[in-house]
Amino acid sequence: MNNTNTINAETTLLSALERLNGLPGRAHMTLFVCDGKGRVAGTLTDGDVRRALLRGLTLASPVAEACCRSFRRIAPCDSPREVIDKLRECRSKGITLVPVVDDETRLLRILDLTVTPTQLPLKAVLMAGGKGERLRPQTLTTPKPLLKIEGKAIIDYNIEALAACGISDMTVCTRYLAEQLDEHFREPFGPGMIRVRCVREAEPLGTIGAVALTGAAAEDGETLVMNSDLLTTISYEELYLRHLDTGADVTIAVVPFQVSVPFAILSIDPDDPGRVTALEEKPTYSHYANAGIYIFNNEVLRRLRPDRRTDATDLIAEAIAGGARVSYYTIKGTWLDVGSQTDFRQASELMRHHRAMDKSGL
């Protein structure tokens, strides 16, 4: 619980004004009024105090008489969709602090939407066991996820983006130079002091097999699995909503990919293979490419075995053959697989551009 933004219901309005005046930044100038049992009675801002004084209350009046009792909260009965919708509404209205309460409206914690704008009920597993051979010589002594782009390890961009979505259960699967990743995540880091667990493969288990070592699928729910060496501005919130809306067992994040053929292509009559029906000059075909980011229902992940090598494509093909529903989500924005020296240089330029934009306020 954030005691800075809580106040007892019997506290005077004068004391409340002093508390409000001492809060850091106007974005967080809200107090949650709690009774003696920690139940949230309402919210209080300087505007509420001003309106109360105009109604005839005095600075000696208790804040319980001035607080706004109609406030947005996250409650245990809220479904994941309802939580996301509530937080989206708060963001649209400029509300930055939202209380999470129990069945009796006791305050459990306060969500700061400037740090975690959404709350996704997902675990996350990041695959970081590869050797990154196309990035040698950098990866001879450093695992690819720890290569730094603009002063930050590639994997940390992804960890911080997931944490900003309220995902706190994160595991990194390691193998090559695993001790460096163990050391990197030994202590909490970043905004909110993020904790990350590392699980090491004894033998190569493919692009997803190591998830079987993490225990992520032990309970019902969904797990986000992704390659750790990506740079992307994907909306994990929209990805998750797509997963819900399509009723999918697996949702694959994809990027549009076009193939241009520099020749004229013949169309052949399927009923008369010797007959040409059309000639298309230098056509372009549009496809969706796998972006290496997935949401799996844990029931699908429970098919993995810790002693069997499995690639993500194999697991998904097996799920489809078994009747599972597989959907996709198209990434809107940046996606870059940092797999080669050219990609690495492009990623560095991209992050320099983003930081310049951030500094200019654009």
N, C-alpha and C positions, 0 to 999 in steps of 0.2 A: 504494500500500500504506500502511496506517496503522501506522507504526512504534511508536506508543504502545501498541498492543495485540499486539505481537509480541515474542517472547523466544527467545534461542538455547537449543537443547536442552541445552547443557552448563552453563548458568547455574545457580547454586546456589538451593536453595529459599529461603534467607534473602534473597537478592537478589530473588527472585520475589515474596516477601511485601512487600518494600519497593516494588516496582513496582506491585503490586496496590493497596497502600495509597495510592499517588499517583494512581490513575486517577480521572477525573472522573465521579462519580455511580455509584451501585450498579448501575444498569442495564447498565453497560459493564465490570463487573469480571471480565473474561475475558481471558486471554492465549493467543495462538496460538503453540504451541511449534514452532519451525522448525529444521531441521538446517542444516549449512553450505552446502547448495545451495538453501536457501529452500523446501524441501519441508515441508509441514505434517505434524508427527508426532502432534499432538493438541492438546487445549485444557487450560488450567489455571485453576482458580478457587481461592479461599481454602479452599473445602471440600475440593478435591483435595489441597491441601497438608496440611490437618488429618488427612485419612484416611491420607495417606502417612506422617506422623509416628507415627500410631497403629500402623501396620504395622511400624514399626521403622526407617524412614529417618530421617536427621538433617538438620539445616538446611544441612549441607555437601553433601548429596546433589544430583545434577543433576536439573533439572526433568523430563528425559526419563523418569526412573524414577517420576515421580508423576503425569504428565499422563494425561488421559482420551483413549484412542485411538479410541473410538467417538464420533464427532462428526458433526454435519450439515454438509454442504458442497454447493456448487454446482459441478458438473463439466461439461466440454465435451460429454459424452455425454447430458446431461439435455435432454429436450425442453422446449419452453415450458410445456406442461402440468405436467411434473414439477417444473420450477423453481417455478411458482406453488404447487403442492401442498406442496412442501418448505417454502416460506416461510410458507404458511398454518399448517402444523404448528408451525413455530418460534414464530410469533406466539401460537398457542394455548397453548404451553408457557412463554411469557414469555422466550424466547430473543431477544436483541436484536442480536447480532452473528453474521454468517454468512460464512465465507470462500468466496471464489471461487478455484478452483484450475485449473491446466492438466492435461494428460494425465499428467504426472508428479507431480501434487499440489503443484507449486510455487505459492506464494501469489501471486495476481494482484492482489486487492483484498479489502477487507472491507466487506460490506454492513451498514449501520446501519439496522435495521428501525424505529427510532424516527423516522428521516428519510425513508427509502424503504421502506415496508412490503412492496412487491411489485416485480417486475421484468417489465414488459411489452415484448415484442420489437416495438415499434411505432415508426414515425416519426409525427410530428404536424404537421399544417398547420392554421393558424388563419386564417380569412377575416376581414380587417379593412379592406376597401376601401370600404365603404358610407358614404354621407353622413350617415346618422342624422337625416334631415330632421324626423321627428316629435319629436325632442328639442331642436329649436331653441328659444331662442337659444344654449343651451350648446354645440351642435355647430357654430355658425358659426365658432368659432375653435379648437375642440378636436375631434379625431376621437372618435367615440362610445366606442371601446374604451379610450380614455385618460381618460374621465370618472371621477372618483373617487367611490367609495362607502365611507364610513367610513374615509377617508384612503388608500385603495388603488385604483389603476386597475382597472376591470372586467376587462380582459384579464389582469392579473397574478394574479387569483384563479385563472383557468384555467391559466395557465402553471405556477404553483406546484403545482396539483393534478396536472397531467401529470408534472411532475418528480418528485413524490412516488411516482409509479408506475414510476420508473426510466426514463422516456422522456427521452432527452437530445438527440435530433435533432429540433429544433422550428423551423418556419419560419412567419413571419407574412406573409400576402399583403396588400399595401397599395395604396392609390390616393389617396383623399381625404386631404389634409393629411398625406401620407406622410412628409414630412420630420420631423414630430413623432414618429412611431413609430420612424423610423430613429434619432433621437436618444435616445428612451426606451430602446431596446435596444442602444445602442452599447456599453455595458459590461455584463459579467455582473452579476446581481443575485440577491437572495433567498437562501434556504437552499441551500447547496451551490454558490453562484455560478453560476446558470443562464445558459447562452449561448443567444441566440435570433437567428436570421437573418431579415432582412427582404427580400422580393422585391416589386418594384413593378410594377403593371399600367400599361402605356402607354395602353391603351384598356379600357373596362369589359368584363370577360370573364364576367359572370354570377356566380352564387353558388358555382361550383366551377371554372370554366374556368381561373383563375389557377394552379391546382395544376400545370398543364402547364408553368409557368415554373420550378417549384421543383426539378425533378429527383427528387422523392420517389419516383416510381414506376420509376426506372431499374433497380432491382434487384428480385428476387422478394421476396415478403413482404407485409405489410399496412401500411396507413397510416390513421391516425385523422384525419379531417377534421371541423372543427367551426366554427361561428360563434364569433367572439371576444367577442360582447357578451351572453353568457349568464351567469347565476349558477346553479350547480347543485351538488348533492352526489352526483351520479351516481357509482356504483362503476365506474371504468374497468376494474377487474379482472374484475368480473362481466360487463360488456359484452363484453370480449375472450373470456372463457370461453364465453359464449353464441355468439359468432362461431365458435369452434372446435367446440363441441358440435353445432351445426346444420349444419356443413360449408358455411357460407355464403360466397358471393362478396362480398356486401354485407350489412352489418347496420346497421339504422337504429334509433337510440335514439328511443323514443316516450314520450309522456305520455298518460294517460287523459284523454279529453275527452267531456263529456256535453252533449247538446243536448236541451233540454226544449221541447216544443211546447205552447203554451197553449190549444190547441183539441182537439176530438175528431177523430181521424184515422180515415178509412175504409179498410177492407181490401176490395179488389176481386177478384172471381173472374177469374183470368187467362184462363180458357176462355170466360167470359161477361162481358165488360167492362161490361155494363149491370147486373150484379148485385152488390150489396153483401153481403159475407159476415160482416162484423163492424164494430164501432165501438169504438175505443179512446180513452178519455177522457184527454187531456193526457199523452201518453206521453213517456218519456225514453229517448233512444237513446245508447248508449255507443260511442265510437269511440277510435281511437288517433291522436294528432296527432304529426306529425314534429317532433322536438325540435332538429333542426339539428346533430346529432352522429352521425357515421357511422364504421364501419370498412370500408374497401375493400381487397379483394385488389388488389395493384398492377396485375395484368393488366387489371382494369376501368379503372383510372385511366389506363392507357396509351392508351385511346381518346380522351382529351382532346387538343385541338390548341391550340397557343399563339396561333393567329390566329383562333380561333372562340369566340364567346360560348356558354357552356354553363351551364345551371342544374343543381343537384344532382338535382332531380326528373327532368329530361330525361335525364341520364346513367343514372339508375337505371331509368327506363322503357326506355331503349335496351338496358340490360343484361338486363332481364327478357325483352324481345322476342328477345334472342339466346340465351336459354336459361339465363341465370345464375340461381343460387339466391340469393334475397333473403330475409333473416330480420329479426326485430325484437327489441329488448330494452326492456322497460318500466322506466323510471326509478323507483326507489323512494326517495323523499325530495324534496328541493327542486329545482325547475326553474323558472327565470324568464327570459323573454326581455325584456331591458331595452330596450323599443322605444318607450315613450311616457313622458310626464311622470308619469302614474299609476304605471307600472311602476318608474320611477326612485325614486319616493318609497317604494313597497313594498319595493324592494330595499334601500334604506337602513334601513328599519325592520327588515327581516329580518336584516341583518348586525349591527345593534345587538343584536338578540335573541340571535344566535349568540355574539357576544362576551361578552354578559352571562352566558350559560350556561357558556362556557369559563372565565370568571373565578370562577364559583361552584363549578366542579368537577363540574357535573351533566352 
